Amino acid sequence: MDNWRKSSYSGEGDGNNCVEIATSATHVAVRDSKAPARAALTFPRAAFTRFLAAVEGSPPPR
């Protein structure tokens, strides 16, 4: 995956204490913005969507 992006909130402070995500049709990858050459964690898109819903405190999409 090569479409990495940071949160819009990453501009606060020094802007380097963030994770970056990249998406494909079926997966989402997450990496440390301070170490982009290191390995990324990859999740099925549906699992990542449920994770975000839990973090945000909203019901997961069906």
C-alpha positions as CSV (number, residue, x, y, z in Angstrom):
1,M,0.0,0.0,0.0
2,D,1.4,3.4,-0.8
3,N,-1.5,5.8,-0.1
4,W,-0.4,6.6,3.6
5,R,-2.1,9.4,5.4
6,K,-2.1,10.9,8.8
7,S,-4.9,12.2,10.9
8,S,-5.8,15.9,10.5
9,Y,-5.0,16.2,14.2
10,S,-1.4,15.3,13.6
11,G,-0.5,18.9,13.0
12,E,-0.8,19.7,16.7
13,G,2.4,19.8,18.7
14,D,5.3,18.4,16.7
15,G,3.1,16.4,14.4
16,N,5.1,13.3,14.6
17,N,3.4,11.3,17.4
18,C,0.8,9.7,15.1
19,V,-0.1,6.6,13.3
20,E,-0.7,6.6,9.6
21,I,-3.2,4.5,7.7
22,A,-3.4,3.2,4.1
23,T,-6.4,1.5,2.6
24,S,-7.1,-1.0,-0.1
25,A,-10.4,-2.5,-1.2
26,T,-10.1,-5.2,1.4
27,H,-7.6,-4.1,4.1
28,V,-6.4,-1.2,6.2
29,A,-2.7,-1.0,7.2
30,V,-1.5,1.0,10.2
31,R,2.1,2.2,10.9
32,D,4.0,4.5,13.2
33,S,4.6,7.8,11.5
34,K,8.0,8.1,13.3
35,A,9.2,4.8,11.8
36,P,7.5,4.4,8.4
37,A,10.1,1.9,7.1
38,R,9.2,-0.6,9.9
39,A,6.4,-3.2,9.5
40,A,2.8,-2.2,9.4
41,L,-0.2,-3.9,11.0
42,T,-2.7,-5.0,8.5
43,F,-6.4,-5.6,9.3
44,P,-9.4,-6.7,7.2
45,R,-11.4,-3.6,6.4
46,A,-14.5,-4.8,8.2
47,A,-12.6,-5.5,11.4
48,F,-10.9,-2.1,11.3
49,T,-14.3,-0.4,10.8
50,R,-15.7,-2.2,13.9
51,F,-12.6,-1.2,15.9
52,L,-13.1,2.5,14.9
53,A,-16.8,2.3,15.9
54,A,-15.8,0.9,19.3
55,V,-13.2,3.6,19.9
56,E,-15.7,6.3,18.8
57,G,-18.4,4.8,21.0
58,S,-20.9,4.4,18.2
59,P,-22.7,1.2,17.2
60,P,-20.8,-0.7,14.5
61,P,-22.2,-0.6,11.0
62,R,-24.1,-3.7,9.9
